């Protein structure tokens, strides 16, 4: 990766560290284990809450967001070429907690320099490559989608095509 871009990303993270940690904590706090499908929440209330919060955070960063029938969402940062995208793909749900937790898994904490909490690395760090410090000549897009079990056969929107060139 371009050294100048790395420096911009590092500077953005350093300048916004506290807000980023608050945003991660807000996502970790949502118990987004798949639940009973209901109107407007095809994977249950938890995954819907996580999708909504993810899109809220993206909108707060100035990204244009779209919720695709509550199955997935994405956020974009317009660039000079509307046909090019910088994309990250993630999921915002988690599997059931299981055994072995020594603290509340839905409360993010920092321990020995590590961020700990349910989903902290899989659903909370999606936006770092999509920060406003990313190249203004590209468009950033992130998909926030609950993992869809193989038993689900309903209509599922897909992300738009992107390129890395």
Number of C-alpha atoms within 10 A of each C-alpha: 5 6 8 9 13 13 12 16 19 14 13 16 16 11 11 11 12 11 11 18 17 12 17 23 21 18 29 27 19 22 21 26 20 21 14 11 12 10 9 12 18 20 24 17 21 21 28 26 19 27 27 18 17 29 24 14 19 23 15 11 15 13 23 16 21 16 16 15 13 21 23 24 23 25 27 22 25 17 17 11 11 11 11 18 23 21 24 17 15 18 20 29 29 22 12 11 14 7 6 6 10 6 11 13 18 20 16 22 18 10 8 7 7 8 15 20 21 27 25 21 13 14 23 22 17 23 23 16 17 23 19 17 17 20 17 13 15 21 23 27 28 26 27 28 27 26 18 16 9 6 6 10 8 9 8 13 13 12 17 9 9 14 9 8 7
